[in-house]
Amino acid sequence: MTSRRNFLKQSLLGATGSLLVPTFLKAFENPNAFAETTDKILVVVQLSGGNDGLNTIVPYRNDLYYQHRPSLAIAADQVLKVSDELGFHPALAPLQGLFDQGYLGVFNNVGYPNPDRSHFRSMDIWQTASPENYLQTGWIGRYLDANCPGCSVADRAIELDDTLSLALKGDHIKGLAMKDPRRLHKAVHNSFFHDVAQHNTADEVNDPSLHYLYKTIAETVSSADFLYRKAGTPAAGADYPQSDFSKKLKTVAQLIHARVPTRVYYVSMAGFDTHVNQRAQHERLLQLYSEGITAFVDDLDKHDRMQDVLIMTFSEFGRRVAQNASGGTDHGTANNLFVVTKPLKQKGFLNNTPDLLKLDNGDLIHQLDFRSVYATILDRWLEVSPKKILPDAYPALDFI
Amino acid sequence: MNDDPKTKHFLNRAAFGRAPGLKTPVNTPTWIKSASHNRPIDVIPAVGGPIPMPGQRTPRDAKARRGKFLDELTQLNTTWVSQMILPDTLWREKMTLFWHDHFACRVRSAFLSQQLNNTVRREALGSFGSLLTAVSKDPAMLQFLNNQQNKKNSPNENFAREVLELFTLGRGHYTEADIRNGARAFTGWAFNPTSGTFVFRPRVHDEGPKTFMGKTGHFSGDDILHLILEDRQTAQFITEKIWRYFVHEGPPDPDIAASLAKDFFRSGYDLHKLMTTVFSSSWFYEPRFVGNRIKSPVELLAGMLTQTGGRFEDPRAALFIQRALSQVLFQPPNVGGWPTGTAWIDSSSLTFRMTVPALIFKDLATEYVAKDDGDANNATNKAATRNLNCAVDWASLAQQFTKASTAETLAALEDHLLATPTTAANRKLVATQASRSTRDDEWMKQAFTAFMSLPEYQLN
């Protein structure tokens, strides 16, 4: 068995601790790789489980809403009325200011044809942007593939989690999943892993599978060290609520303040699958959501970055119009979707209110295909062509 | 085993690697025969109450039900992992695992999941036609693909669609009309929710004439399956899937695939014959196909257990690792099954994979938290154990693998554990890691763990 590889002549970390670009990346070196950026940033917030849209944005004037939900509907006098027909669940009070100022926009009835009511399938559909096929890549992963051919690891999309979602998996390039730069750095500096990274180089590995593995290792170490250097010991920073969700947003803010070149962040919040005893749980979740988002927006605003950041909040489906027999709701279809930046081009409710009369077997019928939202964000915010990322062309929207 | 690369490659693909103490070289047909015993899993007793339908919860005892499902699924999952590596069932289990992905199914009843698993296990090595029919009539599959809702005058096409697209012909080899008419023929295929057995309901069956794949008749569901099997494309499709899983994850050599498909078709879809042919062909052992396939998480885990002879102290540890690596048996992401190849690998998953050996053999702590997939009904979101320890008889391994010199011992271990040679640099790292121990068994533990923490260990 002959060794086909040499020792890496220089270690990944120089004596002073500064980052040296691994040899194999030199061929693709992007001189601006670690430069600061004022490019626009997308933060995707995923509410996992199927957020009940009708109790989030409440049609408080619609009798049908109250008829379908005799005990679960939000009472009209509790609703924060923000238009003639729609209002917020009271737990969204912190967001009302954003809404009134035109920084928070709401799309109603967002979905796709032939809706799937399975969590796994519908979430895959939103993440792969493909209701028709079972893709192994996600829309943000394909964004990376199409726009990041020689990019440095820190240009990746970052997900604030231990596991990477399908949304961030491209064919060639994948996003980076981590809880925070400290944890990632610690995991990677587990000595054996780090030694393997330091003493090998991918550029002399012939086999494509093995090459991919060594490349991934090198990139992981490189990302970890870069992100730790930039944002591993952040300043005390703004006050955020004590929740897992807020903690993730705080980490995103710290990365943005540190001016890492990352363009897309992905944050999930679970618990929305409220089949049973929805009232208290949903209220708690909406509170955690609105407090977290508000703290995040305030933090970015103080650093004068909010105009560069677009937050898009979605859920894999809404819930059925009628409540069920367990004080909750079951899986539904179309749902609302929030967008936040300072300022939006269009304010308030960006399309029609939900139609509770014309239902599909008790479910809302979508009026806006979610891929239009993606296409608009890709084209106008991230400034890339949606071709190669989304299967078809979708009409652009005008909110940004 | 230096002089027996063929056996090594064969066991890497037909099983989960070589178990310590297994005498090599291995005669392929003999091994297959000795590892084909059928042992059904029997840990979930009969159906307990009506099966929960997707997206809904039964109002009474919802919490108790969820707890019960959690326990049952955990038991079912961990039982299969333990059974998967036993020598007398190993080949049948590997094929069952392959079909488990091919006929991907996910239902909220551990009993039905167990039943489907046993159906597949029973038919895994015989005729694909029998396997297809048995799976198509299986209650778990009928429920998962909504065939209970497929009735005369209100058809549900999901089942027919997935049978054609994913299980048999593949896209582009049938029309939407075929799906519609196929669905009509499958009306009436249902199951008794109390006993969990197949039931044909004639009153909801559409007896009218259907045109399917160019033929017209008053087709029943069985007739449709028969017509599907009469199409050579089915043989081609299955052959290609077998190729991608067992031989190489890339487009098959067209001549080889055509020849295999032709024989497969002619033999009446004889799976035993097909697989024996694959494993005894010289092209199977060509270097371009050897040692470069990325293991799925379950294969990675099963390999660690097989190659050490180890067993978890708490079987739930296997479930924790499956969750962390995003492949949980009985919980495929969708009917298309799990990802393959490099889709398993990203920064965080690779880092974790390379840390698993230290976690389970050396008691390394982890802060890892598995992702909650949002489903309140998903039992495994809550399944947890702190004890990931895998007990291994290191002393016995020390006896078996120790050679005259340290270098020779390390070479023997590398040959045993890795499907492809590693770098000189890594060998030094392993040697350094192991040299910290003076006791033989401790040395062996360090060396084994280090080798299994290398990128090369991700491949088979």
Interface residues (C-beta under 8 A of the other chain):
Chain A: M1 S3 R5 F7 S48 G49 G50 R117 S118 H119 F120 R121 M123 D124 Y134 Q136 D161 D162 T163 L164 S165 K169 K174 G175 L176 A177 M178 K179 R183 A187 V188 N190 F192 F193 D195 V196 H199 N200 D207 P208 S209 L210 Y212 L213 Y214 T216 I217 E219 T220 S223 S268 A270 G271 F272 D273 T274 H275 V276 E316 N324 A325 S326 G328 D330 H331
Chain B: P54 G55 Q56 R57 P59 A62 R106 G291 N292 R293 I294 A324 S326 P333 N334 V335 G336 P339 G341 T342 A343 I345 D346 S347 S348 S349 L350 T351 F352 M354 T355 A358 L364 E367 Y368 V369 A370 K371 D372 D373 G374 D375 A376 N377 N378 T420 P421 T423 A424 A425 N426 K428 L429 Q433 A450 S453 L454 P455 E456 Q458 L459
